[in-house]
Amino acid sequence: MKNYLKKFIFIKNSYGIFSLFTFIFNLRNFKNIFWYLRDYFNIKRSEKNDNFSAFGLVPCLDDKTSFTPIEPIYFYQDTWAARKIFELNPKIHFDVGSSVKTIGILSQFTPITMVDIRPLPLALPNLNFIKGSILNLPFDDNSIGSISSLCVVEHIGLGRYGDSVDNF
């Protein structure tokens, strides 16, 4: 749908403006706009740095927190899986559809083949990619000694990641 709408510049621009106003007038963001403007003008008033330009700064109003934002479920799940994979120390580990960031980090220590329905546009040593679906894996039975699939099953059939919508 987004690719279709990109053809219509008015709709695209209207959506962008609508998103901006929705973002700005969210009450939490509205109060944060004041610290953003204060910091912005402090940067503008400070000594000129040729390596930095304040032009085009984007207000990231949720970034100024007193704690590190994190999703606990993914954090604990990914660290648990990493520990298990390190303990197993496989010659090669296979993963189906998990967080590419987590799998990319793990590939720095263990060769990994990642299977996903969405192509991986980046390359790393020790990380191989195979386009495939968890519903029809491209492997023979009993051919894999180490496999993971973290936080994937609840997304199957929703159509959000290039898969078909399937309520079964």
N, C-alpha and C positions, 0 to 999 in steps of 0.2 A: 504494500500500500504506500509506504514512504517513497519508494522509487517512482511510483505513478504520480504522487503528489508533487514531487520535485519538478515536474514538467510545468507546473502552474506556479509561477513566481509569486503571484498575489497571495495565494493560499499559503505558500511556504512562509512568506514574510508576515502574514497575518498570524500564523501559528507562532512564529518567533516572538512577535510583539505580545501576543496573548500569554505566552509562557513567561516572558519577562515580567509583565504586570502581575501575574499570579504569584511569581516568585517574590517580587518586591513587596506586595501587599499581604503576604503571609505574615501574621503578627510577629512570629519569631524572627523572620528575616527583616521585618520593618525596624525592629529595635537594633538589629545588628548593622543596619545600613549606617547608623551614626558612627560606630567605631570604625567602619570601613572608610567613611568620608574623612574622619579625623586622621586616620593613618595615611590616607591618600594625600591629603594636603600637607601633612608633615613630610612626606617623601618629596613633594613638589618644592617645599621650602628648604629642604636640606641641601647640602653641598652637591653640586653637579657631579655625577659619575658617568663617564662616557660609556661604561660597560653596562649601564642599566637605563632603561627608558620606562617611565611611568605611563607613557601613552599606550593605550590598549589593555590596561590592567583589567582583569575580570574579577568582579566581586564574588569571592567564594565565602559566603556569609556563614556557612556551617563549619568552617575550618577552625575558628578561634574557640577552642574548647580547653577546659582544665584537665582533660583526660584524653587518652588515646582512644578514638572510636574504633570499636571492633565488634564483630558479630561472634558471640561466644560459641555458638554451635559449630560454625565452620572452623574457628580457631582450634577448639579442642579436637574436633574430628580430624583435621588435617595433621595436627601434631601427633595424635595417636597413630594415624596411618603411617606417618614418616617413621616413628619409632619401630613399628611392626616391620616395615620394609627393611630398615637398617638391621634389625635383629635377624631377619631371614637371610639377608645379604644374597639375593638372587643374582644369577649371571645376567638375567634380563627380567625386568618387571613390565607387565602390561597394565594399562589403565584404560577404562572406558568412560569417557565423558566427564571426568572430574575437572576441578578448577585448573585451568592451564597454568596459572601462576604457581600453584602448589606442585604440579607435575614438573614444571620447568625447573623449579628449585631442586626437587628430588633427582632430576636427571643429571645434576652436577655431581652426584655421588653414586648413582646406579643407572646403567643403561635402561631406558624406558621406551616402549612403543605405545603410543597413545592412539586410541581409536575414538573418533568423534564424527558426527554427521556434518559438522562444520569444518571446513579446511582451516588449517593452522597457517597463517601467512608469514610466520617467522621460523627461523631455523636455529637450533642449538646443537652442539656436539652432544652425543649420547641421547638425543631425543628424536625418535623416528615417529612419523605420523602416518596413519592409515585412515582413509575416509571409510566410514562404516557405521552401522547402526547396532545398538545394543540388542535390538530385536532379531538381528541376523548377523552374528559375528563372523568375520572371515577367517576362522581358525578351526582346525580339526578338534574333535572331542579329545579331552585328556592331553592336549598338547601344550598347556600353559602351566607353569609351576608357581607363578606369582602374579596375582591380578587384583586390581582394586577398581571400584566404581563408587565414588563418594558423592552422596547427595544428588543422585541421578534419577532413581526410580520414580520419584514423585513428579518429575517433569515429563515423563514419557507420555506421548499422546496429546499434549497441550497445543502443539503446533507453534510454539514460541521460538523454537531453535532450528527450524527448517524441516522438522518432522511433520508427519501428517496428523491432523486432528483425529483422535480415536478415543472415544469414551470407554472403550474396553481395555 
